[in-house]
């Protein structure tokens, strides 16, 4: 694999018409918007380059947008739209491909997503046909292994987990937090079936491309995807045949000390068909 470092994400992006950018780890860390990222978004607006945000958030777009604007003070004029794994998963859940009743595994903060699910929610595992997983009940203190008992109950009922956030970890400030994807991987380890919606899986990219290409079918080669996760952002962009810029100082920051580390980690997470990785330290 060939590794190429660029100095400025802003200059690199000027040859594109659309930016499809990850949120957590690139734009913000759950506590604050990165100053470099804010400057980058302002530069894109000044150069008439449209920025669309794509997130593995298990929430509706409106909720994520509200958090960005009112909690993190991000100017809403700096981006066009947010595509979330939560919205993508909701579309498929409502089509009843997984069943007609579900049990929710996740915190109260994700209840906004459930309001958009039009099938029966039950608090009884035995009467559920599948599980919607949005995250850990208390991600500040819990680990996936803490869910072994309830997962064994799911397995007894042969319940599928529908995971609407494939991310396994994020950094909230400086704290390392487990996400729904980590629960999904643990359930699979125990022998359970899991379906994921969000990056790097195709459904969210199909949703995005159908939206963007409906306006201009020639625009795909003028889209740049940006993210900090090799196994979600980069892999998803590669599978969708999108150009990609990797942000090194994100979720992999403790794993990469030099380019040799980057090559090793890239090979572990990406297929051989991904021959080149272009990266920068921050979204600058």
C-alpha positions as CSV (number, residue, x, y, z in Angstrom):
1,X,0.0,0.0,0.0
2,X,1.2,3.5,-0.9
3,X,0.9,6.2,1.8
4,X,0.7,9.8,0.8
5,X,0.7,12.7,3.3
6,X,-0.7,16.1,2.4
7,X,-0.1,19.3,4.3
8,X,-3.5,21.0,3.9
9,X,-6.9,19.3,3.8
10,X,-8.3,22.6,2.6
11,X,-6.1,22.9,-0.4
12,X,-6.6,19.2,-1.2
13,X,-10.3,19.6,-1.1
14,X,-10.5,22.6,-3.5
15,X,-10.5,20.3,-6.6
16,X,-13.8,18.7,-5.4
17,X,-17.4,19.9,-5.6
18,X,-18.8,18.0,-2.6
19,X,-17.3,16.9,0.7
20,X,-18.8,13.9,2.5
21,X,-17.4,14.3,6.0
22,X,-17.5,12.2,9.1
23,X,-18.5,14.0,12.3
24,X,-17.1,12.5,15.6
25,X,-13.3,12.5,15.6
26,X,-13.1,14.8,12.6
27,X,-15.4,17.8,13.3
28,X,-15.8,17.4,17.0
29,X,-15.0,15.1,19.9
30,X,-18.4,15.1,21.6
31,X,-17.4,18.0,23.8
32,X,-16.3,20.7,21.4
33,X,-15.8,21.5,17.7
34,X,-12.2,21.4,16.7
35,X,-10.9,24.8,15.7
36,X,-9.1,23.5,12.6
37,X,-12.3,21.8,11.5
38,X,-14.3,25.0,11.9
39,X,-11.8,26.8,9.8
40,X,-11.9,24.1,7.2
41,X,-15.7,24.2,6.9
42,X,-15.6,28.0,6.6
43,X,-13.1,27.7,3.8
44,X,-15.3,25.2,2.0
45,X,-18.2,27.6,2.2
46,X,-16.1,30.5,0.9
47,X,-15.1,28.3,-2.1
48,X,-18.7,27.2,-2.8
49,X,-17.9,23.6,-2.0
50,X,-20.9,21.8,-0.4
51,X,-20.3,19.8,2.8
52,X,-22.5,16.9,3.7
53,X,-22.0,15.2,7.0
54,X,-22.2,11.4,7.3
55,X,-22.4,9.9,10.8
56,X,-22.8,6.6,12.6
57,X,-25.1,8.4,15.1
58,X,-28.0,6.2,16.2
59,X,-30.3,9.2,16.1
60,X,-32.4,11.1,13.5
61,X,-30.8,13.9,11.5
62,X,-32.8,16.6,13.3
63,X,-31.5,15.5,16.7
64,X,-27.8,15.4,15.5
65,X,-28.3,18.8,13.8
66,X,-29.7,20.3,17.0
67,X,-26.8,19.0,19.0
68,X,-24.2,20.5,16.6
69,X,-25.9,23.9,16.5
70,X,-27.1,24.4,20.1
71,X,-24.6,22.3,22.1
72,X,-21.4,22.6,20.1
73,X,-22.2,26.0,18.5
74,X,-21.5,25.0,14.9
75,X,-22.9,27.4,12.3
76,X,-25.6,25.5,10.4
77,X,-24.6,27.4,7.2
78,X,-21.4,25.4,7.1
79,X,-23.0,22.2,6.1
80,X,-25.9,21.1,3.8
81,X,-27.3,18.0,5.4
82,X,-26.5,15.1,7.8
83,X,-26.9,11.5,6.9
84,X,-27.1,9.2,9.9
85,X,-26.9,5.5,10.5
86,X,-30.0,5.9,12.7
87,X,-32.1,7.2,9.9
88,X,-30.8,4.5,7.5
89,X,-31.6,1.7,9.9
90,X,-35.0,3.1,10.6
91,X,-35.9,2.9,6.9
92,X,-35.1,-0.8,6.9
93,X,-36.7,-1.5,10.2
94,X,-39.9,0.1,9.1
95,X,-40.0,-2.1,6.0
96,X,-40.3,-5.0,8.4
97,X,-37.4,-7.0,7.0
98,X,-36.3,-7.9,10.5
99,X,-39.7,-8.5,12.0
100,X,-42.8,-6.7,13.4
101,X,-41.8,-6.2,17.1
102,X,-38.6,-5.2,18.7
103,X,-36.8,-4.9,22.0
104,X,-34.6,-1.8,22.5
105,X,-31.1,-2.1,23.9
106,X,-29.7,1.3,24.5
107,X,-29.8,4.5,26.6
108,X,-32.7,6.9,27.0
109,X,-30.9,9.6,25.0
110,X,-31.6,7.5,21.9
111,X,-35.3,7.4,22.4
112,X,-35.7,10.1,19.7
113,X,-34.8,7.4,17.1
114,X,-37.5,5.0,18.4
115,X,-40.2,7.7,17.8
116,X,-39.5,7.2,14.1
117,X,-39.9,3.4,14.2
118,X,-43.4,2.4,13.1
119,X,-43.5,-1.1,14.4
120,X,-44.3,-2.4,17.9
121,X,-41.8,-1.9,20.7
122,X,-42.0,-4.4,23.5
123,X,-40.2,-4.5,26.9
124,X,-40.5,-8.3,26.9
125,X,-37.7,-10.2,25.3
126,X,-39.8,-13.3,24.8
127,X,-42.4,-11.4,22.7
128,X,-39.8,-9.6,20.6
129,X,-38.8,-10.7,17.1
130,X,-35.5,-8.8,17.1
131,X,-33.4,-6.3,19.0
132,X,-32.6,-2.7,18.0
133,X,-29.3,-1.8,19.5
134,X,-28.3,1.9,19.8
135,X,-25.6,1.6,22.4
136,X,-24.8,0.8,26.0
137,X,-27.1,1.8,28.8
138,X,-24.2,3.6,30.6
139,X,-21.3,4.0,28.2
140,X,-19.3,5.9,30.8
141,X,-18.8,2.8,33.0
142,X,-19.9,-0.3,31.1
143,X,-18.1,-2.8,28.8
144,X,-19.6,-5.2,26.2
145,X,-18.8,-8.1,28.5
146,X,-21.3,-6.7,31.0
147,X,-24.0,-7.7,28.6
148,X,-23.3,-11.4,28.6
149,X,-26.4,-12.4,30.6
150,X,-28.9,-10.4,28.5
151,X,-27.2,-11.6,25.3
152,X,-27.6,-15.2,26.5
153,X,-31.3,-14.4,26.9
154,X,-31.4,-13.1,23.4
155,X,-29.6,-16.2,22.1
156,X,-32.2,-18.4,23.8
157,X,-34.9,-16.7,21.7
158,X,-32.7,-16.7,18.6
159,X,-33.0,-12.9,18.4
160,X,-31.2,-11.0,15.7
161,X,-29.6,-7.7,16.8
162,X,-30.1,-4.8,14.4
163,X,-27.2,-2.4,15.2
164,X,-27.7,1.2,14.1
165,X,-24.2,2.4,15.0
166,X,-21.4,0.2,13.7
167,X,-18.7,2.2,15.5
168,X,-17.0,0.2,18.3
169,X,-15.4,3.1,20.2
170,X,-15.2,6.8,20.2
171,X,-13.3,9.4,22.2
172,X,-15.6,11.7,24.2
173,X,-13.1,14.4,25.1
174,X,-10.2,12.2,26.2
175,X,-12.3,9.3,27.4
176,X,-12.5,6.1,25.4
177,X,-16.2,5.1,25.1
178,X,-17.7,1.8,23.8
179,X,-20.4,2.1,21.2
180,X,-23.2,-0.1,19.8
181,X,-20.8,-1.7,17.3
182,X,-18.8,-3.2,20.2
183,X,-21.9,-4.8,21.5
184,X,-22.6,-6.2,18.1
185,X,-19.2,-7.7,17.8
186,X,-19.5,-9.3,21.2
187,X,-22.9,-10.8,20.4
188,X,-21.4,-12.2,17.2
189,X,-18.6,-13.7,19.3
190,X,-21.2,-15.4,21.4
191,X,-22.8,-16.9,18.3
192,X,-25.6,-14.3,17.7
193,X,-26.7,-12.8,14.4
194,X,-26.1,-9.0,13.9
195,X,-27.1,-6.7,11.0
196,X,-25.4,-3.3,10.9
197,X,-26.6,-0.1,9.4
198,X,-24.2,2.7,8.9
199,X,-20.6,3.0,7.7
200,X,-18.9,1.0,6.2
201,X,-22.1,-0.9,5.1
202,X,-23.6,-0.1,1.7
203,X,-27.1,1.0,2.8
204,X,-26.1,4.4,4.1
205,X,-23.9,5.1,1.0
206,X,-26.8,4.0,-1.2
207,X,-29.0,6.5,0.6
208,X,-26.4,9.3,0.2
209,X,-25.7,8.5,-3.5
210,X,-29.4,8.3,-4.4
211,X,-29.9,11.7,-2.9
212,X,-26.8,13.4,-4.3
213,X,-26.8,11.8,-7.7
214,X,-30.5,12.6,-8.2
215,X,-29.4,16.1,-8.7
216,X,-26.4,15.4,-11.0
217,X,-25.4,11.8,-12.1
218,X,-21.9,13.0,-13.1
219,X,-20.9,14.3,-9.7
220,X,-19.7,11.1,-8.1
221,X,-16.1,11.6,-9.2
222,X,-16.2,15.1,-7.7
223,X,-17.0,13.8,-4.2
224,X,-14.4,13.6,-1.5
225,X,-15.1,11.5,1.6
226,X,-13.3,12.3,4.8
227,X,-13.0,10.4,8.0
228,X,-10.8,9.1,10.8
229,X,-11.7,5.4,10.9
230,X,-10.1,3.0,8.5
231,X,-12.6,0.2,9.2
232,X,-15.7,2.4,8.8
233,X,-15.0,5.7,6.9
234,X,-12.2,4.5,4.6
235,X,-13.6,1.1,3.9
236,X,-17.1,2.4,3.2
237,X,-15.7,5.1,0.8
238,X,-13.6,2.5,-0.9
239,X,-16.5,0.1,-1.4
240,X,-18.5,3.0,-2.8
241,X,-15.7,4.0,-5.2
242,X,-15.3,7.5,-3.6
243,X,-12.0,9.4,-3.2
244,X,-11.0,9.4,0.5
245,X,-8.9,11.5,2.8
246,X,-7.9,9.9,6.1
247,X,-7.6,12.0,9.3
248,X,-4.7,10.4,11.2
249,X,-5.2,12.1,14.6
250,X,-8.6,10.6,15.3
251,X,-9.8,7.2,16.5
252,X,-6.5,5.6,15.5
253,X,-4.3,8.2,17.2
254,X,-2.9,5.9,19.9
255,X,-2.0,3.2,17.3
256,X,-0.1,5.2,14.8
257,X,3.4,6.6,15.6
258,X,4.8,6.6,12.1
259,X,4.0,5.6,8.5
260,X,5.0,2.0,9.1
261,X,2.3,1.8,11.8
262,X,-0.2,3.4,9.4
263,X,0.6,0.9,6.6
264,X,0.3,-2.0,9.0
265,X,-3.1,-0.9,10.4
266,X,-4.3,0.0,7.0
267,X,-3.5,-3.5,5.7
268,X,-5.3,-5.0,8.7
269,X,-8.5,-3.1,8.0
270,X,-8.7,-2.6,4.3
271,X,-8.8,-4.9,1.2
272,X,-5.8,-5.3,-1.1
273,X,-7.8,-3.4,-3.7
274,X,-7.2,-0.2,-1.6
275,X,-3.8,0.6,-3.0
276,X,-3.3,4.2,-1.9
277,X,-4.1,6.0,1.3
278,X,-3.9,9.8,1.4
279,X,-3.8,11.3,4.9
280,X,-3.3,14.4,6.9
281,X,-3.0,14.9,10.7
282,X,-6.1,17.0,11.2
283,X,-8.9,18.5,9.2
284,X,-7.0,21.7,8.5
